[in-house]
Amino acid sequence: MGIEMRILMLVGLAMCLTTVVHAAQGNAVYYEPPYSPSACFGKRDMGRWVAGVSEALWNDKKACGRKYRVRCIGGANKAPHPCRNGKSVVVTVVDFCQPPCNGILNLSQDAFDIIADRDAGKVRVEYNQSVSNQKRSHGAISLHLVGNGGICSIVRS
């Protein structure tokens, strides 16, 4: 294995590991379908894995299209066992959660069901912006980064 490939692998590994530590925390709630129209994409259907964000993340519509990996870390009320065993989901920001928004993230019902028991209604979450399918190439080697703190792979082209 050449020195360039070793360096690329170490840089890739470092990039993967450093993205894990930047998770923020807040509350998440959910909304029921239909998930359009939305403030970001109008009547365009953006799928089931979507979210609205509160003023804290909205940033004058700059949040539109951002992806966040979200994981339930506990209850925000007295519901027993609100989280689904550490599962996470990646959602795309499509909407603005109007004040008073009950969470920093307003997840689609489908996304909420992946990470939490719907009966909880509101849960504490850990979330971070997700790097989505970003590819960097160097000669005959491609570094694929998928998800913040998610999957990293080095592939020979």
Sequence and secondary structure as in RCSB ss.txt:
>XXXX:A:sequence
MGIEMRILMLVGLAMCLTTVVHAAQGNAVYYEPPYSPSACFGKRDMGRWVAGVSEALWNDKKACGRKYRVRCIGG
ANKAPHPCRNGKSVVVTVVDFCQPPCNGILNLSQDAFDIIADRDAGKVRVEYNQSVSNQKRSHGAISLHLVGNGG
ICSIVRS
>XXXX:A:secstr
  HHHHHHHHHHHHHHHHHTT  EEEEEEEE S   SBTTTBT    SSEEEE HHHHTTTTTTT EEEEEEEEE
SSS SS B TT EEEEEEEEE  SS SSSEEEEHHHHHHHB GGG SEEEEEEE   SEEEEETTEEEEEETTTT
EEEEEE 
